[in-house]
Amino acid sequence: MMEMIEVAHILKRATSKSLVLLDEIGRGTSTFDGLSIAWSVTEDICNRIGARTLFATHYHQLIGLEGEVKGMCNVHVQVAHIDGQLKFLHSVADGPCDDSYGVQVAALAGLPRNVVERATDLLAFLEMQAGGAKAGEHGTPKSRDAGQASLMGYFAAAAMTTSVSSEALQAPKQPVLDTLATTNVDDLTPREALEVLYGLKAMLEEGP
């Protein structure tokens, strides 16, 4: 939640003159949820905001956006293979990274050999299963026109509504509306926004 509040703040307040630094957006949720959020955020920054942005990510599926989104380019931190070992060069080069080297780093960290070998086999299996989920591939959903409704968005909103208890839904809403009307959400820090959200939820759950 804190990560998404911070990203929302960036997307609402950033302009073409902003410098945006993003690190592993979507890491706090499931792989495909995180990938989808990172993908959509990247497109929005490039197509709507136009801010100069550095976005560090391990989602290799996003590298295809370079050919689809104007002004975007891939760079990577270089790694060398020397005598079967990894050497981190601490230098940045053009183009996408060939691999994330996660399994190799796990081996360097001392994970048991059987665990590393099993992870290698599972990695090959998972990459094969998700091979088509890449930016730039045929069948990638097109962006909706502004204002076009989303069925998934409807269900998400419905889920948020039903997450409040039935007793809370009978509670008076005026205090909540008054608080919302007097709160300038654009001026809140992420922590303040979370506190306001908790406060509103508490008002609903208190009941009459």
Secondary structure, DSSP 4 states (H G I P E B T S, - for coil): -HHHHHHHHHHHH--TT-EEEEESTTTTS-HHHHHHHHHHHHHHIIIII--EEEEE---GGGGGGGGTSTT---EEEEEEEETTEEEEEEEEEES--S---HHHHHHHTT--HHHHHHHHHHHHHHHHHTTT--TTSTTPPPPPPTT---HHHHHHHHHHHHTS-HHHHTS--HHHHHHHHH--GGG--HHHHHHHHHHHHHHHHH--
